Amino acid sequence: MIIEELALAKLNLTLGVLYKREDGYHALDTVMQTVSLFDRVFVEKSRTVEVHVTGMTLPQENTMYKAAVLYKEATGCGAKIRCEKRIPMEAGMGGGSADAAAVLRGLQRQHRMADDRTLREIALKVGADVPFLLYGGTCRCEGVGEILTPFALGKRLWFVIAKPKAGVSTRELFSRLPLPRPRVQTLSAVAALARGDLKALASLMKNVLEPAAIELVPEIGVLKQKLLDAGAIAAQMTGSGSAVFGLFESEEAANAALPAVSDAAFSTVCYSL
């Protein structure tokens, strides 16, 4: 039997950096949202671990391979994995993490051999965004991303996503990041999202990594302004970049704005899931 899983991309609706931890990672406070852009991941039983990718070229030991190897070490169950990639790389949209999470869900559907705690531990070993992307939805994420507080949206959100050709090196970005950073009003943003109050949300959206990322890739700022000029009620970079998203009042408004970023390396309309 072959299990199919959708690996949903994510957007950071807010992203705050609190401090640098003793382990070298940064403590975050962020609101993440999965969206309707996805990769397809197919998981088949196997004694070994194999990963085959179409749509992009990935390193042999990618996040899917790492997730499957860790699951096999914990349970003895391997997998033959095939992935159809659509989420752009170096975008801050969690593509690799989403693929790893989809592999873990697929393996668990196949075998039922890991409890929830083990699955979360494996996810965190693969990457900071993987625990959230195991479940998706709308969530406040703290720590390095492993402390999850899910909540329900008050209304569906519509986005236009645009990514420049250049990516952003997460390591270089954080090395340029002066601390402390301005605080992000996470709880107020959560309340606005729960109410479905897009006007309030727009005033609270903030990614403290964005100014340093624009220094590295100026087109991030150019695409952000294009989205605002095209009618976005707010626009910002997601994650560590380089993708930018605009928040729109409706599907019609998002579709009307998409041509404004047609010169980006990647652009699409999507909605919250």
VOMI-532656 format. One record per residue: x, y, z of N, C-alpha, C in turn. Coordinates in pm, whole numbers, padded with zeros to 5 digits, always signed. Layout:
VOMI-532656
XYZXYZXYZ;...
This chain:
VOMI-532656
+00084-00120+00000+00000+00000+00000+00088+00125+00000;+00050+00223-00082+00120+00350-00088+00034+00456-00021;+00092+00525+00076+00024+00632+00148+00061+00766+00085;-00039+00849+00056-00013+00984+00005-00039+01087+00115;+00054+01179+00132+00040+01288+00227+00069+01420+00157;-00007+01523+00191+00021+01658+00143+00112+01728+00243;+00222+01780+00195+00317+01855+00278+00287+02004+00259;+00213+02062+00354+00167+02200+00341+00277+02300+00376;+00289+02403+00293+00380+02514+00324+00325+02594+00442;+00413+02671+00505+00371+02757+00617+00414+02900+00593;+00341+02990+00657+00378+03131+00663+00390+03172+00809;+00485+03261+00838+00495+03320+00972+00419+03451+00970;+00304+03454+01036+00223+03576+01040+00284+03680+01134;+00352+03633+01238+00439+03716+01319+00565+03635+01345;+00676+03703+01370+00800+03633+01406+00884+03724+01493;+00896+03685+01619+00980+03758+01713+01098+03673+01756;+01212+03735+01775+01333+03669+01827+01359+03727+01965;+01359+03642+02068+01369+03689+02206+01513+03703+02252;+01593+03596+02232+01733+03599+02277+01804+03477+02218;+01936+03477+02229+02015+03363+02186+02035+03269+02303;+02002+03142+02284+02011+03043+02390+02153+02993+02408;+02177+02924+02518+02310+02871+02545+02351+02765+02443;+02253+02696+02381+02285+02593+02282+02312+02653+02143;+02308+02786+02132+02337+02853+02005+02214+02885+01923;+02101+02823+01955+01976+02854+01885+01915+02981+01942;+01821+03037+01865+01751+03157+01910+01611+03120+01961;+01573+03178+02073+01437+03159+02126+01341+03245+02045;+01234+03183+01995+01141+03250+01906+01003+03261+01970;+00924+03353+01919+00782+03362+01951+00715+03399+01820;+00643+03304+01761+00593+03323+01625+00455+03261+01609;+00377+03317+01520+00249+03257+01482+00265+03201+01342;+00245+03069+01331+00258+03001+01202+00122+02959+01149;+00111+02958+01017-00012+02922+00948+00020+02835+00827;-00040+02716+00821-00025+02636+00699-00119+02688+00591;-00075+02673+00465-00149+02726+00352-00165+02619+00244;-00241+02654+00141-00283+02557+00041-00177+02526-00065;-00058+02580-00053+00054+02539-00137+00118+02416-00075;+00142+02312-00155+00191+02188-00095+00278+02108-00192;+00363+02023-00133+00430+01914-00203+00347+01787-00181;+00360+01692-00272+00297+01561-00253+00406+01461-00213;+00379+01384-00108+00473+01285-00058+00404+01150-00056;+00470+01050-00114+00417+00914-00119+00509+00822-00040;+00452+00744+00048+00529+00658+00138+00486+00513+00118;+00585+00428+00091+00560+00285+00068+00648+00203+00162;+00596+00092+00210+00673+00007+00300+00800-00044+00232;+00908-00050+00310+01036-00100+00260+01122-00140+00378;+01216-00231+00354+01310-00268+00459+01421-00164+00475;+01443-00087+00371+01546+00016+00373+01480+00154+00364;+01562+00258+00351+01511+00394+00332+01560+00447+00198;+01466+00482+00110+01497+00541-00020+01413+00666-00038;+01470+00769-00100+01398+00892-00128+01420+00931-00274;+01311+00953-00346+01317+00997-00486+01237+01125-00500;+01296+01227-00562+01236+01359-00569+01222+01403-00714;+01107+01459-00749+01087+01522-00879+01050+01668-00858;+01084+01753-00954+01050+01894-00946+01163+01982-00899;+01256+01927-00820+01372+02000-00770+01482+01899-00743;+01603+01950-00730+01716+01866-00692+01748+01890-00545;+01744+01783-00466+01774+01792-00324+01896+01708-00292;+01969+01741-00185+02079+01655-00144+02029+01516-00106;+02115+01418-00118+02074+01279-00092+02022+01262+00051;+02093+01319+00147+02049+01308+00286+01966+01432+00322;+01846+01439+00267+01758+01553+00289+01671+01529+00412;+01581+01622+00438+01497+01611+00559+01408+01487+00558;+01359+01448+00441+01275+01328+00433+01356+01203+00468;+01475+01197+00417+01563+01083+00447+01594+01079+00596;+01626+01194+00653+01660+01198+00795+01541+01155+00880;+01421+01203+00846+01301+01166+00922+01276+01016+00913;+01289+00959+00793+01264+00816+00775+01367+00732+00848;+01493+00774+00846+01598+00699+00916+01572+00700+01067;+01535+00816+01121+01507+00825+01264+01386+00740+01302;+01285+00738+01216+01167+00654+01242+01205+00506+01238;+01290+00472+01143+01336+00332+01132+01418+00292+01255;+01502+00382+01303+01581+00353+01423+01491+00330+01544;+01379+00403+01550+01288+00392+01664+01195+00272+01654;+01163+00230+01531+01058+00129+01514+01100+00006+01433;+01209+00018+01357+01251-00090+01268+01183-00087+01133;+01099+00014+01107+01021+00021+00983+01083+00122+00886;+01120+00076+00767+01176+00163+00666+01070+00215+00571;+01114+00280+00462+01019+00338+00368+01085+00368+00235;+01008+00351+00129+01043+00403-00003+00958+00528-00023;+01024+00642-00042+00955+00772-00041+00970+00838-00178;+00861+00893-00226+00865+00972-00349+00801+01107-00320;+00865+01214-00364+00816+01349-00336+00807+01430-00465;+00694+01492-00485+00674+01586-00597+00681+01727-00538;+00791+01798-00566+00817+01928-00505+00750+02042-00580;+00689+02133-00503+00636+02259-00556+00675+02378-00469;+00689+02355-00339+00725+02464-00248+00869+02505-00278;+00895+02632-00306+01031+02672-00341+01127+02658-00223;+01254+02632-00257+01358+02622-00156+01407+02762-00115;+01469+02768+00003+01524+02894+00057+01420+03006+00053;+01298+02971+00094+01188+03066+00088+01137+03107+00225;+01170+03031+00330+01112+03056+00461+00972+03000+00475;+00936+02908+00386+00802+02850+00385+00798+02707+00438;+00911+02661+00491+00913+02531+00557+00898+02412+00464;+00941+02424+00339+00923+02315+00244+00988+02185+00288;+01115+02191+00325+01185+02070+00369+01125+02014+00496;+01087+02102+00590+01025+02058+00714+00888+01996+00688;+00811+02055+00596+00680+02001+00562+00693+01861+00502;+00793+01842+00417+00815+01710+00357+00850+01607+00464;+00937+01646+00559+00974+01554+00667+00852+01519+00751;+00770+01619+00783+00649+01593+00861+00555+01500+00786;+00542+01518+00655+00456+01431+00576+00507+01288+00576;+00639+01271+00570+00697+01137+00578+00662+01071+00711;+00676+01146+00820+00645+01089+00952+00497+01053+00963;+00409+01138+00911+00266+01104+00913+00238+00980+00830;+00300+00973+00713+00280+00857+00627+00330+00729+00690;+00447+00734+00750+00501+00616+00818+00412+00574+00934;+00361+00671+01007+00276+00638+01120+00143+00577+01073;+00089+00626+00962-00032+00566+00906-00007+00423+00859;+00113+00399+00808+00149+00265+00761+00165+00167+00877;+00233+00211+00983+00283+00116+01083+00225+00132+01224;+00184+00254+01263+00134+00278+01399+00234+00230+01505;+00360+00256+01483+00465+00200+01568+00528+00303+01662;+00491+00429+01652+00550+00533+01738+00438+00606+01810;+00458+00631+01940+00358+00711+02010+00379+00859+01977;+00285+00942+02023+00290+01084+01987+00417+01151+02038;+00461+01116+02158+00581+01177+02213+00703+01143+02129;+00716+01016+02089+00829+00974+02006+00827+01046+01872;+00708+01060+01815+00695+01127+01685+00739+01273+01696;+00701+01339+01803+00740+01479+01824+00892+01490+01844;+00949+01395+01918+01094+01397+01941+01169+01379+01811;+01123+01286+01727+01185+01267+01596+01173+01394+01514;+01054+01453+01514+01029+01574+01435+01126+01685+01474;+01146+01707+01603+01233+01814+01648+01379+01788+01612;+01419+01661+01612+01555+01627+01571+01579+01662+01424;+01476+01654+01342+01489+01683+01199+01498+01834+01177;+01414+01911+01245+01415+02056+01225+01315+02125+01314;+01338+02254+01341+01257+02328+01438+01112+02344+01394;+01085+02351+01262+00948+02371+01214+00871+02240+01200;+00939+02127+01209+00873+01998+01182+00765+01964+01284;+00786+01989+01416+00677+01959+01509+00546+02031+01474;+00554+02159+01440+00432+02230+01399+00372+02169+01273;+00457+02139+01175+00407+02092+01046+00357+01947+01050;+00383+01875+01158+00317+01745+01177+00166+01760+01179;+00120+01872+01234-00024+01892+01255-00080+02007+01173;-00002+02114+01157-00045+02227+01076-00154+02309+01144;-00225+02387+01063-00327+02475+01115-00270+02610+01152;-00322+02667+01260-00279+02797+01310-00225+02778+01451;-00108+02830+01479-00043+02793+01605+00057+02900+01648;+00056+02930+01777+00165+03005+01836+00277+02907+01869;+00399+02935+01823+00512+02845+01842+00621+02919+01919;+00667+02859+02028+00769+02919+02112+00888+02825+02127;+00988+02868+02205+01112+02791+02215+01188+02805+02084;+01236+02692+02030+01292+02696+01895+01184+02663+01792;+01061+02646+01841+00948+02613+01756+00873+02492+01804;+00918+02431+01916+00861+02305+01961+00748+02321+02064;+00731+02441+02121+00625+02464+02219+00505+02519+02143;+00402+02438+02129+00293+02467+02036+00163+02498+02111;+00098+02607+02070-00034+02642+02123-00127+02665+02004;-00198+02561+01959-00287+02578+01844-00413+02656+01881;-00471+02723+01782-00598+02792+01802-00669+02801+01668;-00797+02837+01671-00880+02840+01551-00886+02981+01492;-00882+02989+01360-00898+03116+01290-01044+03159+01292;-01064+03291+01297-01199+03343+01288-01253+03347+01147;-01165+03349+01048-01206+03347+00907-01089+03301+00821;-01119+03254+00702-01014+03212+00609-00931+03332+00565;-00802+03309+00552-00709+03414+00509-00663+03386+00366;-00652+03493+00287-00605+03481+00148-00472+03555+00133;-00381+03492+00060-00246+03545+00047-00200+03542-00099;-00113+03635-00133-00029+03624-00253+00114+03607-00203;+00182+03504-00251+00321+03476-00213+00410+03505-00333;+00521+03571-00309+00618+03599-00415+00758+03577-00361;+00841+03509-00438+00978+03482-00395+01076+03530-00501;+01177+03607-00459+01282+03644-00554+01368+03523-00589;+01448+03538-00693+01536+03429-00734+01635+03392-00624;+01692+03492-00559+01792+03468-00455+01726+03419-00328;+01791+03327-00259+01747+03285-00128+01824+03360-00021;+01792+03329+00106+01860+03390+00220+01926+03279+00301;+02052+03295+00331+02121+03202+00420+02077+03230+00563;+02010+03132+00625+01962+03150+00763+02078+03178+00857;+02187+03107+00838+02304+03127+00926+02358+03269+00914;+02375+03317+00790+02426+03453+00772+02328+03556+00825;+02198+03530+00805+02097+03624+00851+02104+03641+01003;+02110+03531+01075+02114+03540+01221+02247+03598+01270;+02353+03577+01193+02482+03635+01233+02480+03787+01222;+02392+03840+01137+02380+03985+01118+02277+04047+01212;+02207+03965+01288+02090+04011+01362+02132+04073+01496;+02117+04204+01513+02147+04264+01643+02038+04229+01744;+02080+04199+01866+01987+04168+01974+02004+04271+02086;+01898+04304+02158+01763+04250+02144+01689+04314+02027;+01588+04243+01977+01502+04294+01871+01374+04351+01932;+01305+04439+01861+01177+04490+01912+01080+04374+01937;+01002+04385+02042+00906+04280+02076+00792+04277+01974;+00744+04158+01948+00629+04138+01860+00507+04112+01949;+00394+04172+01915+00273+04160+01996+00199+04031+01959;+00257+03919+01999+00205+03789+01958+00063+03765+02010;+00040+03789+02137-00091+03759+02195-00201+03845+02132;-00169+03969+02102-00268+04056+02035-00296+04005+01894;-00192+03957+01826-00212+03900+01692-00297+03774+01698;-00273+03690+01799-00353+03569+01817-00500+03606+01837;-00525+03705+01920-00663+03747+01945-00729+03800+01818;-00654+03879+01739-00710+03932+01614-00741+03820+01516;-00653+03721+01506-00677+03607+01418-00800+03528+01463;-00813+03507+01593-00927+03431+01644-01059+03504+01618;-01055+03638+01619-01175+03718+01591-01202+03730+01442;-01102+03701+01360-01115+03726+01217-01105+03872+01183;-01035+03950+01266-01022+04095+01248-00895+04124+01169;-00909+04131+01036-00791+04147+00950-00729+04285+00964;-00811+04387+00990-00756+04521+01006-00664+04527+01127;-00707+04467+01237-00622+04465+01357-00499+04380+01333;-00517+04266+01267-00405+04178+01238-00299+04250+01156;-00343+04324+01055-00249+04393+00966-00157+04486+01044;-00207+04549+01148-00125+04642+01226-00030+04570+01320;-00052+04438+01338+00028+04360+01434+00128+04267+01368;+00114+04248+01238+00205+04158+01167+00346+04218+01166;+00444+04135+01202+00582+04184+01206+00676+04064+01202;+00783+04076+01125+00890+03976+01121+01021+04051+01149;+01078+04028+01266+01197+04106+01305+01321+04069+01224;+01314+03960+01147+01427+03922+01062+01428+03998+00930;+01316+04062+00897+01301+04120+00763+01404+04228+00729;+01431+04326+00817+01528+04431+00778+01665+04375+00742;+01715+04279+00822+01846+04220+00792+01841+04140+00663;+01728+04074+00636+01715+03995+00513+01713+04086+00390;+01649+04202+00401+01645+04296+00289+01785+04348+00257;+01869+04363+00359+02007+04401+00334+02078+04297+00249;+02048+04169+00272+02110+04060+00196+02047+04045+00058;+01914+04058+00051+01841+04039-00076+01744+04157-00091;+01786+04267-00152+01700+04387-00161+01567+04361-00231;+01559+04260-00318+01434+04234-00390+01321+04196-00295;+01355+04148-00176+01251+04119-00077+01170+04246-00051;+01238+04357-00029+01170+04483-00005+01093+04532-00126;+01147+04507-00244+01078+04549-00368+00947+04473-00384;+00951+04341-00362+00829+04260-00376+00727+04297-00269;+00773+04325-00150+00681+04366-00043+00607+04493-00084;+00677+04589-00138+00612+04714-00178+00516+04691-00293;+00551+04604-00384+00459+04574-00496+00329+04515-00445;+00337+04428-00346+00215+04369-00291+00130+04474-00220;+00194+04564-00147+00120+04671-00081+00055+04763-00184;+00129+04796-00289+00074+04881-00394-00042+04814-00467;-00042+04681-00469-00147+04605-00538-00269+04581-00448;-00267+04636-00327-00386+04628-00243-00378+04539-00122;-00261+04481-00093-00248+04400+00027-00272+04486+00150;-00345+04433+00248-00369+04510+00370-00247+04502+00463;-00160+04405+00436-00030+04396+00503+00057+04305+00419;+00188+04322+00429+00281+04236+00357+00409+04225+00437;+00470+04107+00435+00597+04089+00506+00665+03961+00457;+00790+03948+00494+00866+03827+00466+00820+03717+00560;+00826+03591+00515+00797+03478+00601+00926+03409+00644;+00930+03365+00770+01046+03294+00821+01173+03374+00804;+01279+03304+00762+01406+03370+00735+01420+03408+00588;+01308+03401+00514+01305+03446+00374+01356+03340+00278;+01348+03376+00148+01327+03510+00097+01187+03538+00043;+01092+03446+00065+00956+03468+00016+00886+03576+00097;+00800+03652+00028+00720+03758+00087+00574+03723+00060;+00486+03758+00154+00344+03735+00129+00265+03861+00160;+00157+03878+00084+00061+03984+00110-00068+03924+00160;-00130+03988+00257-00260+03946+00311-00369+04026+00243;-00473+03956+00193-00580+04022+00118-00716+03992+00179;-00809+04081+00154-00943+04070+00210-01023+03953+00152;-00991+03913+00027-01073+03813-00040-00992+03741-00146;-01048+03630-00196-00986+03556-00306-00977+03644-00430;-01082+03722-00455-01084+03807-00574-00973+03913-00567;-00955+03971-00451-00851+04073-00435-00712+04012-00453;-00693+03890-00401-00563+03824-00416-00535+03791-00562;-00633+03737-00631-00614+03703-00773-00587+03828-00856;-00652+03938-00822-00631+04063-00896-00491+04117-00874;-00432+04089-00759-00299+04141-00726-00185+04056-00781;-00213+03931-00812-00106+03839-00853-00021+03890-00970;-00079+03952-01074+00004+04001-01185+00110+04103-01142;+00089+04170-01029+00185+04272-00985+00320+04212-00949;+00323+04080-00920+00450+04015-00884+00483+03903-00984;+00434+03919-01106+00456+03815-01208+00603+03802-01247;+00683+03905-01217+00825+03899-01252+00908+03829-01143;+00846+03789-01033+00917+03716-00929+00954+03576-00979;+01053+03516-00917+01093+03381-00956+00983+03280-00929;+00901+03307-00826+00787+03222-00793+00678+03309-00736;+00554+03285-00779+00441+03358-00722+00315+03274-00731;+00227+03290-00635+00104+03212-00634+00004+03276-00537;-00123+03240-00555-00229+03273-00459-00256+03149-00375;-00274+03167-00246-00310+03054-00161-00393+03102-00044;-00444+03006+00034-00531+03040+00147-00495+02955+00268;-00545+02995+00383-00513+02927+00508-00581+02790+00515;-00508+02695+00571-00562+02559+00593-00527+02515+00736;
